Amino acid sequence: MTDLQGIDAGEDIESKYVGDSLDTQAALTADGGVSKKILKAGSGWETPETGDQVFVHYTGTLQSDGSKFDSSLDRQEPFKFDLGKGQVIKGWDEGVKTMKKGEKAMLTISPEYGYGEQGSPPTIPPNATLQFEVELLSWHSVKDITPTKDGGIIKTVMNEGDGWAMPKDKDEVLVRYKVYNEDKSQVLKESPETGAEFVLQEGVAVSALPIVLKTMKKGEKASLLLKAGYGLSGDSPQHAEVELLSWKQVKDITSDGGVIKKVIKESTEYKTATIESTVKVRLMGKLSDGTVFADHQADDNLLRFLVGEEQVCLGLEEAVQTMKLNEVAEVVVQPQYGFGSQEHQLPQATVPADSILFYNVELVELSKPKEGYEMANPEKLEEAKKRKDAGNDLFKQGMWARALKKYKKGMELIEHDDQFSSDEKKVSADMKKSCNLNLAATYLNINDSKEARKACNKVLEKDPDNVKALFRRAQAYMMTQDYIEAKQDLSLAIKSEPTNRDMRALLKKLKAEQSALDKKEASMYSKVFQRMAQTSGAKQGKTEEAASNMEDASTKENTAGQNSAAQTAAQ
């Protein structure tokens, strides 16, 4: 008997005591009322959940004498029930929920989890301990998939799909479906046999479909029970059958709608291009009016370029870096990621300013540079220096984006230097310092003060008195009007290099900007106080006026009273 010490009554202990060990009796409940011995291991790792419709074969016997009282095998028909819904004895619910597909097990069930003191005459006597040999054939997953769990969409998986991926809102899905009335006697709406294609988030007339499809895998079939409001129009529940045939993945690569990629042909490859990869693509580029501005479809005219070198427009470069080898995709590039606001002359056509570009692209060949883990230490240092030098050349030409990529790539190669010798570590440290300082200078040129400060901080962590890092961080602080911090850094830098003209000029500029800001704030506060004073004065004036009016009214009342009294006395 399994040791149950330290387990509270009623505690679910299947995770502790149920494994795939054959012929080992394992307790499923803390009181030992239900136990299981696996006779044949199942497949996979999934087990059915509460509400799932399970299909089993079983043979039931009395533990006391081994006599058989029931068997689905004798009827040559699997038995089905909804798990955890009280449709079978409690011992079955406890046992079957621990089983995997194809698993065969012997369940031993005490009277408390079986038919209790009453038994089930004439075949099962009172207080009988039962044994069931159960084989879990399959199950249909049944779930309420509405976001609010209001029972509006009950989904039963009839046929599991392939893989693990599921479509997202912007994907184009191909779906075969039918919608029935409440008793399924009439088809209310159905797709063509070949399926209906639409953008998932836009859906079709069946409002439940976008919710359902985001839970489905390719090739999956499901049966739906829909409350009113989740199907077609009407106040009655409806049924639906849905099959997700396929979908085309649509991705917003730049997260701002600037470059949208739709996968036309998926690839089973895993390799993707990175910065400095050499690629060959089969490509057709068109304008919105159909004009072809780039045609590289023939095998002897494929487009070859080096990723990250701006040999093609930025949008195409970004898209290719998300593609797998042999993948085919449609790419839409907005002007800011294409050829911009300037007219662009190409061999086949002129691309007008502010043109949206439409590409059909197939990644045919891909050659990636060696990764850091593939290099020996001397080679890492040599390649890092090449990247740094290339970054410097680009910096001098004002090509900030490309310079950043080179510096970062160089840093990646020597980021982990645990296995370097002491001499190699010194060279690596100097290289990192130089790259970070150059990164800071580059970020300053594109007005990215946050990243510039980060790069300077990395240098100052190792070298707190580094003058260039202090100077560049001061420049970054000034961009955000953090004058106190900027002045602290400048003071430290000037202390080391008191004759440095650039730093003194920046300090002079800092003081001027600080003074201007102080005057602006003083003026602003002065106006605020003036308005407050005016408001207070106006309120006081109104109060005094009201008091005066009240006094006048009182005087008039007294005069009127005196006159009335005089008149009365005269009478």
Salt bridges, closest charged atoms under 4 A:
GLU11 OE2 - LYS16 NZ 3.59
ASP20 OD2 - LYS100 NZ 2.93
GLU49 OE1 - LYS143 NZ 3.60
ASP70 OD1 - ARG75 NH1 2.82
ASP74 OD2 - LYS68 NZ 3.05
GLU94 OE1 - LYS97 NZ 3.57
GLU103 OE2 - LYS36 NZ 2.78
GLU135 OE2 - LYS40 NZ 3.48
ASP169 OD1 - LYS214 NZ 2.98
GLU172 OE2 - LYS262 NZ 3.05
GLU193 OE2 - ARG176 NE 3.57
GLU197 OE2 - LYS248 NZ 3.52
GLU220 OE2 - LYS155 NZ 2.88
GLU241 OE2 - LYS184 NZ 3.86
GLU243 OE1 - ARG176 NH1 2.62
ASP252 OD2 - LYS170 NZ 3.90
GLU276 OE2 - ARG387 NE 2.74
GLU276 OE2 - LYS406 NZ 3.16
ASP299 OD1 - ARG282 NH1 2.78
GLU309 OE1 - ARG402 NH2 2.47
GLU309 OE2 - LYS406 NZ 3.01
GLU317 OE1 - LYS405 NZ 3.99
GLU327 OE2 - LYS261 NZ 2.93
GLU330 OE1 - LYS262 NZ 3.54
GLU362 OE1 - ARG282 NE 3.15
GLU379 OE1 - LYS370 NZ 3.22
GLU382 OE2 - LYS386 NZ 3.94
GLU383 OE2 - LYS386 NZ 3.35
GLU383 OE1 - ARG387 NH1 2.60
ASP389 OD2 - LYS385 NZ 2.82
GLU412 OE1 - LYS409 NZ 3.86
ASP417 OD2 - LYS432 NZ 3.33
ASP430 OD2 - LYS426 NZ 3.59
GLU451 OE2 - LYS454 NZ 3.38
ASP463 OD2 - LYS433 NZ 3.45
ASP489 OD2 - ARG473 NE 2.71
GLU513 OE2 - LYS509 NZ 3.94
